[in-house]
Amino acid sequence: MRRRPRLGAALAALTTTLGLLAGPTGASAQSLAEARAERAAVQERLDAAAERMAALESETAQLTTQRDELAAELAELEATVGEVRARVAVRVRELYKRGSADPVVLLLSGRDPDEALDRASTMSRLVAGDLGEAEVATNVGIQVTAVAERLAAQDAALAARRAEQEQLTEQLAADLDRAVALESRLEREDAERRAAEARRAAEEAARQAAARAARSRSSSTSGSAGSSSSSTSSSGSSGAGAPAPSTGGKACPMARPHSFSDTWGAPRSGGRSHRGTDILGPRGQRVFAIVSGVWDVMPYGNSAGNWAILKGNDGTHYWYLHLERHLVGDGARVSVGQQVATNGDTGNARGTTPHVHFEQHPGGGGAVNPYPLLKRLCG
């Protein structure tokens, strides 16, 4: 009879353990599922916005180049108009100095017939020249009007693209803030889940140990000779640390949330083309070493801002541009997945969505498209 309380306690402990094993309640599970669904939806919006932002950058660059060409053409035409007007002004002054602009009067005023014929020929050339200048002025004036209209249309298109860029930048900032909040919540709940699983595992191990001890005492009390067999139990634990590298010993260069698209070769201002991938993320987002190697901090650049070259042990140089700040010193040896900097908008990226312009230079040579590598590492 004395064993009833012990049995009741064991049943109570078992009930508690089963309750813990059942996991979160329906309400919390539903909330977690909703959070995951919202995170996926936000990520879709981020990816779509990143694609559109890249397209807008290319369109703006092309429109700017075309606009500059039109402005140069307009300036050249206006210079031509100025030259024609200057020549006409000279003719007017010449005629004014001669006193009479009537060709007949000028022709008949000479005493020598040959002189009169020469004057007639000269006046004929002057009249023809004036007509030619007038025709040139008219044609150039028409061209000036047409080019000016095209230039105005180009300016309007540029203004529309820039307005859309500003609106998209605000949307990206809001979505990134929301993504950060969701990511933090999911990471926190994931940590709590792992802690709960560890507690359950410890409680289960303690229960099994108590059961074995009880059986051992019971066997000892009964005086029966038995052989005790040792049982082995395995428990896995993994310590949290730097992001785990993917296959091949590489890690995604930026923590989530982030977004990027394939913009290799896309037009940029000044006739340039894009030679990397822009990884968009919240300001101050963690930036990681994609491989182990040496972190070389480069001088601040008007275009690159704060930047560095990671000289990887794999022989490839990886460029990180527009960083907010460096977290390791120049020449520091870093390990794959180690945080080396934070995300920013320094250099000519000022005012845009914070991002890391990332380049891949095999063997330290020319750049190759890093998008396939980033897609494999970052998803």
DONUFI-437471 format. One record per residue (C-alpha): residue in one letter; x, y, z. Coordinates in steps of 0.2 Angstrom, whole numbers. Layout:
[pt A; [X; Y; Z]]
...
% end
This chain:
[pt M; [0; 0; 0]]
[pt R; [14; 12; 3]]
[pt R; [19; 11; -15]]
[pt R; [2; 20; -21]]
[pt P; [9; 38; -17]]
[pt R; [25; 34; -27]]
[pt L; [15; 27; -41]]
[pt G; [3; 42; -41]]
[pt A; [18; 53; -42]]
[pt A; [26; 44; -56]]
[pt L; [9; 45; -66]]
[pt A; [8; 63; -63]]
[pt A; [26; 66; -69]]
[pt L; [22; 55; -84]]
[pt T; [6; 66; -88]]
[pt T; [17; 82; -86]]
[pt T; [30; 75; -98]]
[pt L; [17; 70; -111]]
[pt G; [9; 87; -110]]
[pt L; [26; 95; -113]]
[pt L; [29; 83; -128]]
[pt A; [13; 88; -135]]
[pt G; [21; 105; -140]]
[pt P; [13; 122; -141]]
[pt T; [-5; 125; -139]]
[pt G; [-16; 127; -154]]
[pt A; [-17; 146; -153]]
[pt S; [2; 148; -151]]
[pt A; [5; 136; -166]]
[pt Q; [-7; 145; -176]]
[pt S; [1; 162; -172]]
[pt L; [18; 154; -177]]
[pt A; [11; 148; -193]]
[pt E; [4; 165; -197]]
[pt A; [21; 173; -193]]
[pt R; [30; 161; -205]]
[pt A; [17; 164; -218]]
[pt E; [19; 183; -216]]
[pt R; [37; 181; -217]]
[pt A; [36; 172; -233]]
[pt A; [24; 185; -240]]
[pt V; [36; 199; -235]]
[pt Q; [50; 190; -243]]
[pt E; [41; 189; -259]]
[pt R; [37; 208; -258]]
[pt L; [55; 211; -255]]
[pt D; [61; 201; -269]]
[pt A; [48; 209; -281]]
[pt A; [54; 226; -275]]
[pt A; [72; 222; -277]]
[pt E; [69; 216; -295]]
[pt R; [59; 232; -299]]
[pt M; [72; 243; -291]]
[pt A; [85; 235; -302]]
[pt A; [75; 238; -317]]
[pt L; [72; 256; -312]]
[pt E; [91; 259; -310]]
[pt S; [94; 252; -327]]
[pt E; [80; 263; -335]]
[pt T; [86; 278; -326]]
[pt A; [103; 276; -332]]
[pt Q; [98; 274; -350]]
[pt L; [86; 289; -349]]
[pt T; [100; 299; -341]]
[pt T; [112; 294; -355]]
[pt Q; [99; 298; -368]]
[pt R; [94; 315; -360]]
[pt D; [112; 320; -359]]
[pt E; [114; 316; -378]]
[pt L; [99; 326; -382]]
[pt A; [105; 341; -371]]
[pt A; [121; 341; -381]]
[pt E; [112; 340; -397]]
[pt L; [101; 354; -392]]
[pt A; [116; 365; -387]]
[pt E; [124; 361; -404]]
[pt L; [109; 367; -413]]
[pt E; [107; 382; -403]]
[pt A; [125; 387; -407]]
[pt T; [121; 384; -425]]
[pt V; [107; 396; -424]]
[pt G; [118; 409; -415]]
[pt E; [131; 408; -429]]
[pt V; [117; 411; -442]]
[pt R; [110; 425; -433]]
[pt A; [128; 433; -431]]
[pt R; [130; 431; -450]]
[pt V; [114; 439; -454]]
[pt A; [118; 454; -442]]
[pt V; [134; 456; -452]]
[pt R; [125; 457; -468]]
[pt V; [113; 470; -461]]
[pt R; [127; 481; -455]]
[pt E; [135; 480; -472]]
[pt L; [119; 485; -481]]
[pt Y; [117; 499; -468]]
[pt K; [134; 506; -472]]
[pt R; [131; 506; -491]]
[pt G; [116; 517; -488]]
[pt S; [103; 509; -498]]
[pt A; [97; 491; -498]]
[pt D; [88; 493; -515]]
[pt P; [97; 482; -527]]
[pt V; [90; 493; -542]]
[pt V; [97; 509; -534]]
[pt L; [114; 501; -531]]
[pt L; [114; 494; -549]]
[pt L; [110; 511; -557]]
[pt S; [121; 522; -547]]
[pt G; [137; 516; -556]]
[pt R; [144; 526; -571]]
[pt D; [153; 512; -579]]
[pt P; [142; 498; -587]]
[pt D; [155; 484; -582]]
[pt E; [154; 491; -564]]
[pt A; [136; 490; -565]]
[pt L; [136; 472; -570]]
[pt D; [148; 468; -557]]
[pt R; [137; 476; -544]]
[pt A; [122; 466; -551]]
[pt S; [131; 450; -549]]
[pt T; [137; 454; -532]]
[pt M; [119; 459; -526]]
[pt S; [113; 442; -534]]
[pt R; [125; 432; -524]]
[pt L; [120; 442; -508]]
[pt V; [102; 439; -511]]
[pt A; [105; 421; -514]]
[pt G; [116; 420; -498]]
[pt D; [102; 428; -488]]
[pt L; [89; 416; -494]]
[pt G; [101; 402; -490]]
[pt E; [104; 408; -472]]
[pt A; [86; 410; -470]]
[pt E; [83; 392; -475]]
[pt V; [96; 386; -463]]
[pt A; [89; 396; -449]]
[pt T; [72; 389; -452]]
[pt N; [77; 371; -453]]
[pt V; [88; 373; -438]]
[pt G; [74; 381; -428]]
[pt I; [63; 366; -432]]
[pt Q; [76; 354; -426]]
[pt V; [78; 365; -410]]
[pt T; [59; 364; -407]]
[pt A; [59; 345; -410]]
[pt V; [74; 341; -399]]
[pt A; [68; 353; -385]]
[pt E; [51; 343; -385]]
[pt R; [60; 326; -384]]
[pt L; [71; 333; -370]]
[pt A; [56; 339; -360]]
[pt A; [48; 321; -363]]
[pt Q; [64; 313; -357]]
[pt D; [65; 324; -341]]
[pt A; [47; 320; -337]]
[pt A; [51; 301; -339]]
[pt L; [66; 303; -328]]
[pt A; [56; 312; -315]]
[pt A; [43; 298; -315]]
[pt R; [56; 285; -313]]
[pt R; [64; 294; -298]]
[pt A; [48; 297; -290]]
[pt E; [44; 278; -291]]
[pt Q; [62; 274; -284]]
[pt E; [58; 285; -269]]
[pt Q; [41; 277; -266]]
[pt L; [49; 260; -268]]
[pt T; [63; 264; -256]]
[pt E; [51; 269; -243]]
[pt Q; [41; 252; -246]]
[pt L; [57; 242; -245]]
[pt A; [62; 251; -229]]
[pt A; [45; 247; -221]]
[pt D; [45; 229; -227]]
[pt L; [63; 226; -221]]
[pt D; [58; 233; -204]]
[pt R; [43; 221; -203]]
[pt A; [55; 207; -209]]
[pt V; [67; 211; -195]]
[pt A; [53; 210; -182]]
[pt L; [47; 193; -189]]
[pt E; [64; 186; -191]]
[pt S; [68; 191; -173]]
[pt R; [52; 183; -166]]
[pt L; [54; 167; -176]]
[pt E; [72; 166; -170]]
[pt R; [66; 169; -152]]
[pt E; [53; 156; -153]]
[pt D; [64; 144; -161]]
[pt A; [77; 146; -147]]
[pt E; [63; 144; -134]]
[pt R; [58; 128; -144]]
[pt R; [75; 121; -143]]
[pt A; [76; 125; -124]]
[pt A; [60; 116; -121]]
[pt E; [66; 101; -131]]
[pt A; [82; 101; -121]]
[pt R; [72; 102; -104]]
[pt R; [60; 88; -110]]
[pt A; [75; 77; -115]]
[pt A; [83; 81; -98]]
[pt E; [67; 77; -89]]
[pt E; [65; 61; -99]]
[pt A; [83; 56; -95]]
[pt A; [79; 59; -76]]
[pt R; [63; 49; -77]]
[pt Q; [72; 34; -85]]
[pt A; [86; 36; -72]]
[pt A; [73; 36; -58]]
[pt A; [64; 21; -66]]
[pt R; [81; 11; -67]]
[pt A; [85; 16; -49]]
[pt A; [68; 10; -43]]
[pt R; [70; -7; -52]]
[pt S; [87; -9; -45]]
[pt R; [81; -6; -27]]
[pt S; [66; -18; -30]]
[pt S; [78; -31; -37]]
[pt S; [89; -29; -22]]
[pt T; [75; -29; -10]]
[pt S; [68; -45; -17]]
[pt G; [85; -53; -15]]
[pt S; [85; -61; -32]]
[pt A; [101; -62; -41]]
[pt G; [100; -53; -58]]
[pt S; [112; -46; -70]]
[pt S; [111; -28; -73]]
[pt S; [113; -23; -91]]
[pt S; [119; -5; -95]]
[pt S; [108; 5; -107]]
[pt T; [115; 18; -118]]
[pt S; [106; 34; -123]]
[pt S; [112; 47; -136]]
[pt S; [107; 65; -135]]
[pt G; [113; 77; -148]]
[pt S; [117; 95; -144]]
[pt S; [123; 109; -155]]
[pt G; [130; 125; -149]]
[pt A; [124; 141; -157]]
[pt G; [137; 151; -166]]
[pt A; [142; 158; -182]]
[pt P; [130; 154; -197]]
[pt A; [134; 136; -203]]
[pt P; [143; 137; -220]]
[pt S; [135; 128; -234]]
[pt T; [143; 114; -244]]
[pt G; [159; 119; -250]]
[pt G; [164; 129; -235]]
[pt K; [155; 145; -239]]
[pt A; [142; 156; -230]]
[pt C; [129; 169; -236]]
[pt P; [137; 186; -234]]
[pt M; [122; 194; -226]]
[pt A; [110; 189; -212]]
[pt R; [92; 187; -215]]
[pt P; [81; 197; -220]]
[pt H; [89; 202; -236]]
[pt S; [85; 202; -255]]
[pt F; [94; 202; -271]]
[pt S; [92; 199; -290]]
[pt D; [103; 196; -305]]
[pt T; [108; 213; -312]]
[pt W; [125; 208; -320]]
[pt G; [128; 219; -335]]
[pt A; [114; 230; -332]]
[pt P; [116; 248; -338]]
[pt R; [122; 261; -325]]
[pt S; [125; 280; -327]]
[pt G; [140; 286; -337]]
[pt G; [139; 271; -349]]
[pt R; [145; 259; -336]]
[pt S; [138; 242; -333]]
[pt H; [134; 233; -316]]
[pt R; [148; 221; -312]]
[pt G; [141; 213; -296]]
[pt T; [126; 209; -286]]
[pt D; [117; 222; -274]]
[pt I; [112; 213; -258]]
[pt L; [98; 223; -250]]
[pt G; [95; 223; -231]]
[pt P; [91; 233; -216]]
[pt R; [104; 246; -211]]
[pt G; [116; 239; -199]]
[pt Q; [112; 221; -204]]
[pt R; [126; 208; -200]]
[pt V; [138; 206; -215]]
[pt F; [148; 190; -215]]
[pt A; [164; 183; -222]]
[pt I; [159; 172; -237]]
[pt V; [175; 161; -235]]
[pt S; [190; 161; -223]]
[pt G; [203; 173; -228]]
[pt V; [211; 190; -225]]
[pt W; [200; 206; -223]]
[pt D; [209; 220; -232]]
[pt V; [201; 237; -228]]
[pt M; [202; 249; -243]]
[pt P; [203; 268; -242]]
[pt Y; [185; 276; -242]]
[pt G; [179; 279; -260]]
[pt N; [167; 292; -267]]
[pt S; [158; 278; -276]]
[pt A; [162; 263; -265]]
[pt G; [161; 271; -248]]
[pt N; [167; 260; -234]]
[pt W; [173; 244; -243]]
[pt A; [185; 230; -241]]
[pt I; [192; 215; -251]]
[pt L; [191; 198; -243]]
[pt K; [206; 188; -250]]
[pt G; [199; 171; -248]]
[pt N; [209; 156; -245]]
[pt D; [201; 148; -260]]
[pt G; [211; 161; -271]]
[pt T; [196; 172; -275]]
[pt H; [194; 190; -270]]
[pt Y; [177; 195; -264]]
[pt W; [173; 214; -264]]
[pt Y; [161; 222; -251]]
[pt L; [155; 240; -255]]
[pt H; [144; 253; -247]]
[pt L; [147; 246; -229]]
[pt E; [141; 255; -214]]
[pt R; [156; 251; -204]]
[pt H; [170; 237; -202]]
[pt L; [170; 226; -187]]
[pt V; [187; 219; -190]]
[pt G; [204; 227; -193]]
[pt D; [214; 229; -209]]
[pt G; [223; 213; -213]]
[pt A; [213; 203; -200]]
[pt R; [212; 184; -203]]
[pt V; [193; 179; -203]]
[pt S; [184; 163; -203]]
[pt V; [169; 158; -214]]
[pt G; [153; 165; -207]]
[pt Q; [162; 177; -195]]
[pt Q; [154; 194; -194]]
[pt V; [165; 207; -202]]
[pt A; [155; 222; -205]]
[pt T; [137; 230; -205]]
[pt N; [126; 235; -220]]
[pt G; [125; 253; -226]]
[pt D; [123; 265; -240]]
[pt T; [140; 274; -240]]
[pt G; [148; 282; -256]]
[pt N; [137; 285; -271]]
[pt A; [124; 273; -263]]
[pt R; [119; 287; -251]]
[pt G; [100; 289; -250]]
[pt T; [96; 272; -258]]
[pt T; [90; 256; -249]]
[pt P; [105; 250; -239]]
[pt H; [114; 236; -248]]
[pt V; [131; 228; -250]]
[pt H; [137; 229; -268]]
[pt F; [146; 211; -269]]
[pt E; [159; 206; -282]]
[pt Q; [168; 190; -286]]
[pt H; [185; 190; -293]]
[pt P; [192; 173; -296]]
[pt G; [211; 173; -293]]
[pt G; [210; 192; -290]]
[pt G; [207; 195; -308]]
[pt G; [192; 201; -317]]
[pt A; [174; 201; -310]]
[pt V; [162; 187; -314]]
[pt N; [143; 186; -310]]
[pt P; [142; 182; -292]]
[pt Y; [123; 179; -293]]
[pt P; [123; 160; -295]]
[pt L; [135; 158; -280]]
[pt L; [124; 170; -269]]
[pt K; [108; 161; -275]]
[pt R; [116; 144; -269]]
[pt L; [122; 151; -252]]
[pt C; [108; 163; -248]]
[pt G; [93; 155; -256]]
% end
